[in-house]
Amino acid sequence: ANSSVQINTTIWQWTPIFFILVACFFLLVTLFRFWQADIAYALGYNLDRAGEYQKAYQPLHKAVTLRGDEPVFKDELSVNAAIIAASLLTQKPASPQGGDQKTPEQAISVASTLAQEAINTSNEVISQNQNNAVFWKTRTRLFYTLSQVAPRYLPRALDSIIKASQLAPNDANISYNLGI
């Protein structure tokens, strides 16, 4: 005898299964975005540490785009943008033979945009994490870097290091930098 069992599923049985599958898909996509952001951040961070600031900008920007809620990513991007801006402003004018070199006006425009991006990103990080000494130290580095080409940023670097010293009074590096 051939016995076959027929299973009838109703819409009420498929509905929770559908919602569970949608939730799983959403979680997998979110996890994948976090993973991509972490990879981009790690690459940018390592390039920064190797002194390859221009190469690091794109991965750091990608990391911030993928995970805009991560202050560490934004913090690293802000310093990177400030360093690139300062280096653009300290470069010598391009020689006439240099084919794709930026004109001084273009370099100033790009540097100004990067400096403003760095300051805005740092402002955002600090406004969300006012009591984090690490972010204040980074802000000090950002303004000190910019002050090398525009001395008007030096008082802001001083204000940042003072705030960092108030948050971490036992940090020897902060005290040393404040003394300098």
N, C-alpha and C positions, 0 to 999 in steps of 0.2 A: 504494500500500500504506500502510496506517495502522499505524505502529509506535508503541507506547506502552511507556515504560519504567516499571516499577513498582519503587519503592524501599521496601524493608522495613526498618523500624528496630526494633531490639530494645530490651528494657528496659535493657540495658547501655549502649546509646547515649543513651537518654533520662535516665538517672540523673545523669550529669555535667551535662547541660544543665539539669536541674531544680535541682541544687545551685548552679550558677552563677547562675541566675535568682534564687534565694532570697538568695544573697549580694549580688547587685546591688540587690535590693529593700531589704535591710537597710542597705546603704551609702547608698542614696538617702534613706531615712527618717532615718538618722543625720545626713546632710548637711543635710536640711531642718530638723531640730531645732537644729543648730548655727546655721543661718542665722536661724531665728526667735529664738534666744537672743541672737545678735549684734544683731539689730534692736531687741529689747526693751532690751538693755543700752545701746545708743547713744541710744535715746529717753530712758531714765532718766538717763543721764550728762548729756545736754544739758539736761534739765529741772533737774537738780541745779545745773549751772553757771548756769542762769538764775534760781536761787533758788526754783524751784517744787518744793520738797522733797516735799510731800504728793502731788503729781501724779507725781513720779518714783518713789515707793515701789513702786507696783504693777508698772510695767515692770521695775524692778530685781529685784523678788521673782520675777517670771516668768522672767527671765533665769537667776537662780540655780536655780529649779525645773527649767528645761530643761537647764542645764549646771551641775550641782552640783559638778563637778570643776574649775571655773574660779575660781581664787582672786581674780582681778581683779574679777570680778562680785561675789563675796562681800564683798570689801574695800569697794567702793563702796556696797553695801547696808548694811554696818555703820555707815558714817558717816551715811548718809541716815537710818537708824532713830534714831541718837543725836541728830541735829539735830531730827527731829520730836518725839522724847521731850522734849528740852529746851524746845522751843517750846511744847509742850502744858503744861509745868509753869510756864512764865513768863507764860502768858496770864492776863488778868484774868477773874474769874468772869463767867459769862454773865448778861446782863440778863434780867429776868423776861419781857420781850417777845420775846426770842430763842426762836423756836419749836423748832428742832432742835439747839440748842446742847447740848453735853455738860455734865453737872453736874460740879462740881469733883472729886467722887469718881470719876466715870467717866473723866475726863481723867487723873487720877493713876493709875488702874488701867491705862489704855491706855499711858500714858507709861512706867510701870514695865515692862510687857510689852515695849515697843519697846526700852527701855534694856537689858533682859536679852537680847533678841534680838541687839542690836548687840554686846554684850560677848561672847556665846557665838559669834557669827559671827567676830568678831575673834580670839577664842581659837583657833578652828579654823584660820583662815588662818595665824596666827602659829605654831601647832604644826606645820603642814605646810611652812612657809617661814620657819624661824627666822633665817636669815641674809639676809633681804631687807629692806634699809633702808627701801624705799618703804612696805612694809606696817607697819613700826614707826612711820614718820611718820604714817601714817593712824591707827594705834592711838593715837598721841599726840593727834591732832586729836579723835578720838572721846572720849577721857577728858577732854580739856580742855573740850570742849563740854558733857559731862555735869557737869563740876565747876562750871559756871556756875550750876547749880541745886542741886547736891549736892557741897559742897566735899570730901567724902570721896574723890572720884575724882582729886583733884589729885595725890596721891603716885603714883598709877598712871600718870598722864600724865608725870610727871617720870621715873619708871622707864623708860617707853617711849622718851622722847627721849634718855635716857642710853644706852640700848641702840642706838638709831639712830645716835648720835654715835660709838659704838664701831665700828659697822659701816661708817660713811661719815665718817671723821674730817675729810675735806676738803670736805664739803658745808657751804657757808656758811649756808644756811637753817637747817640743823639746829643749827649752833653759835649762831646768832642766837637761835633759839627756846629753846635750852638756857640761854642767858644771861638771857633774860627770865624 
